[in-house]
């Protein structure tokens, strides 16, 4: 199993993609709006990926946060609110906000399970900071670490109840970035003490099944490399200080925060200690070059992945989708 989770070019596998993925056997796949037309099409796509891999518990990822980051959109799928809606409710009614976040995530999981998607890149545990770039913005669960952790835990629990695996992101915290890492490399010059609140939600939820690294330089830990490509940050901060022992992936290795060829970017993430790289653009020539540069996932990484995917083997629990959405909306109306 190769140390990569790849994006796809479109709504169906091409013959060339099918041959490539059969040969390289990636750890999993990630879907974007270009891959999602309607429920029937998406079920057929995810089933074709499982058949190709021979794994029933194949990680098929998507970014379905709600708000402006949602790959599944109306009218084919329900609309979900952005994270900041739960943060606003928390200010007035913390218990209600936690329950609203839980049932929202459970509803998302049911939508994903219906189309064969097993992993959601949710929740963000980035603590929102004033003056930061709006790439996080209303995607954040709050500006206070305990609140972020409480709402994040509710989302992880909700996803698991719906039979989907959650990913905490963007480790060790993207909330201070002054630029958008999709376009350029953020450099955070905060001190150890200043960064402590950023780490707190990740430390409190260090049992999460999966985590995603940030393409951000933290000069106090490693002034030369972004966290996703820094063995110092991954080993000393993520694995030891935060205590995270789950399955660890890079953020999208095609993002322009990183430099070098696509193969060099992905390989540097894995060499630093990410279990897998996450090239998302779906360009077959890029993926083929990346495959040449990457080896197999380590035995430790494979075991972390196996443990994480146990969540997706459990059948969904609880009320139907419509009931969950109605309950969420009733709670959010308290704001």
N, C-alpha and C positions, 0 to 999 in steps of 0.2 A: 504494500500500500504506500503510495507516494505521499510525501510531506507537503501536500498542496490541496486546497479547496478552490476549484476553478469556476469562473463564470462561463456562461454559454452565449452563443451569438444571437439566438432568436427563439421563437416559440416551439420549434421542433429541432431535434438533433439532425445535423447534416451527416451525410455518409462519412465525410472526412473526420468530423468530430467523433462519431461513433467508433471509428477505427482507432483514433488517437486515445480516447478515454479507455477503450478496451485494453490497449497496450500498456498504458501508464498506471491504470488503476488508482486514481486519486483518492484521498481520504474522504472527499465529499464534493458538493457543488453548492453554488450560491446563485439565486435567481434575482432578476431585476425586472423593471417594468417591461422591458423589451421581450421578456420571456413569458409574460402573463397576459393572455387575451381574454379568456373566460374560463369558468370552472372545468368544463369538459376538456378543453385543450390542455389546461394545466395538470389535470389528473393524468392525462395520457403522457405528458412530458415526464412527470415525476415517476410514473410507473416504468417508462422506458429507461430511466436512469437506474432504478432498482434492478431491473432485469439485466442491464448491462453489467452492473457491479456484482450481482449475485448476492447482495446483502439486503435483507429485509429492514435492517436498522440503519440504513444509509443516512448520513447527515445531509439533508437538503436544507440549506439556509435561505433566509430572506430577511430584509430589513422592513419589518412591519411594526413601526413604532406608534403610528398615529400622527395626525397633523401633517406637516409638510414632508415627512419621511414615511411614505407608505407605498409599497409596490403594488398592492392590491387595492384598487379604488372603485368607487361607485361609477356606473350603476351595477357593475358585475358583482361587487363585494360591498359590505357595509363600510361606512366611514367611521373612523376612530379618532378621538380627540388627542390633541398634543399633550405631552407630559405636564406642561405648566398648568393645565386645568386642575390637575390633582394637587399641585403645589399651592394653588390659590385656595382650594377647598381646605387644605391642611391648616392654613392660617386661621380658619374659623372653626373647623371641626375635624381634628386629627383622626379620630376613630372612623368617621365617615369617609374621609379621604383615603385612608388605608383600605377600607372595604371597597370603595369605588375603583381604586387601582387594581385590586385583586380580581374583581369580577370583569373589569375591562380586559386584563391580560388573559383571563380564562376564556373570554369570548374570542379574542384574537386567536388563541390556541385552537379553538373549535373550527374557526374559519380555515386555519392552516392545515389542520388534520384532514379536513374534508377534501383538500386538493393534494394531499400527499406530502406536504412540507412538514419537516420534523423539528426544525431549529429556528428560533427567532432571535435576531440580534437586538435584544431588549433584556434588561433595562439599562439606560444610561445612568451611571453613578457619578457623572461629572458634576461637581459643585459649581453652580453658576456664580460668576464673579462680575462685579461692575467693571465697565470699560472693556470687557473682553469682546472678541469677535463674535458675531451672532451665529456662527456655525453651530454652536450649542444652543444658546438663547432659549427659546420656548420648548426645546427638546429636553431641558433639564427638569429634574424633579424638585428643585429648590436651591436655595443659597445657603442652607444650613445642613451640615453633614449628617446629623442624627435624622432629620426629616428625609433626606435623600436615601439614607439606609433603610428607614422604615417603609417608605413607599417602594423602594427597589425590592425589598424582601417580599412585599405583597405581590409585586409583579412576577417575581420568580415562582412564588407559590401558586399564583393563578395560572401561569403557563403550565406548570407541572400538573395541576389538576385537570387541565385540558389536554394533557398528553404531549406537550411540546417542551423542548429544552430551551432554557434561557442562556443568554450570553451577557455578562457584565462588561461594560465598556465605558470609557476608553482608558485602560489602565496605563499609568497610575493617576490619571486625571487630566482632562482636556479643557477644564473650565477656565483656565487662565490664558489660553492661547489668544494672541492679539491678531493672528491672521488665520485664514482658512487652510487647513492642511491638505485639502483637495488641490490647492493651487500653489502653495509655497510652504516652506518649513517653519513652523512656529518655534520660537526660542523663548523659554520661560526662565527668568533669572531670579526667581523667588528663592528665599533661604529655606533651610531645613524646617525651621519653625513655621514659616509661612505656608509650606506645603503640607504640613500635618493635617489640616482639615480636608485637603484633597484626597489624602490616603484613607481617611477614616471610614467612609462608606465601603470601600473595597476591603478593608480589614474586618469590618463587621460582617460582611458577606463573603468571607474568604472561602466558604464551603461551596460557593456557586459551581455548577458543573463545567461551565466554559467561561473564558475571558478573552477579551480583545485588547491588544496593545495600541497605544497612541503613537502616531508619527509626530512626536514633539520632543525637542531637546530640552532637558532640564539641566541647566549648567552646574547646579550644585552636585549632581551625581555623575554626569558625563557630558562635558561641554562639546564633545566632538560628534556624537552620534545621537540620532533620535532614539527614544526609548525602545521602539520596536526592533532596532538593530543594535541595541546595547546589551552585551552580556552582563555588564555591571548592574544596570537597572533591572533586567529580568531576574538575575540570580539574587542580588542583594536586596532589592526593593520589593519586587513582585513575589518571589518565592519565599524569601526569608522574612523581611520586615512585615509585609502584608500577610504572609502565610498562605498564599493561594497555591493550591496543589491541583487545580483542575486543568482541563484541556485548554491550552493557550494558543491563540492565533494572532497573526499580525492584523492591523487594519488593512484595507485594500492596498496591495503592494504596487498597483498601477498609479496610485495618487502621486501628484507632483511635489509633495513634501520630500519624497525620496529622489535620489539621483542615481545615475548609471543606467545601464540597459535594464530591460524588464527582468531578465534572468539574474543580473547582479543584485537587483533590489530584493527579489524573492529569496535568493540564496543567502543574503546577508541577514534577513529576518530569521531564517531557520538556524543559521550558524550561531546567532546570538542566543538562541534558546527557545524561540517560538516552536511549538510542536508542528505547526504548519504555516506556510505562507498563504495569502488570500488574494491571488490575482483575479480581479473581477471583470475586466473589460470584455471578455468573451472573444478576443481576437485570437484565432487559432494559431497564427504564426508566432505571436507572443507566447502563448501557452506551450507551444512546442519547444521554443527556446528555453523557457523556464524548466520544462521537464528534463531537458538535457543537463541543467545545472543542479537539480535537486535529487537527493537520494530518497530512500524509504524513510517513513516515519520511524522514530526510535521505538523500542519495545515499551519504554515508559510512556511515550506519547500515545501509542496504540492502546495501552491499558487505560489511560486517562479518558480516551475517546470512548472505549467500551463502557466504562463506568458512567460517563455522561449520558450516553444514548440509552441506558436502561430506563430513563424517564419516559422516552418516547415509546417504549414497549408496553407501558401501562395504558389501558383504555381510559378515555375521558370520563370524568366524574361530574356529578352535579346536574344543575338545570340545563335546559336547552338554550341555544344561542339567543333567541328572542327575549327570554326571561332575564338573562344576564345583561343584555343591552338595556332593557327597561330599568333594571335595578341600578345600573351605573348612571343612567340619565337622571333618575330620581334623586340620587345622591348628589350629583354635580349641580342640580338645580338649587341646592342649598346655598350656593355662593351668591 
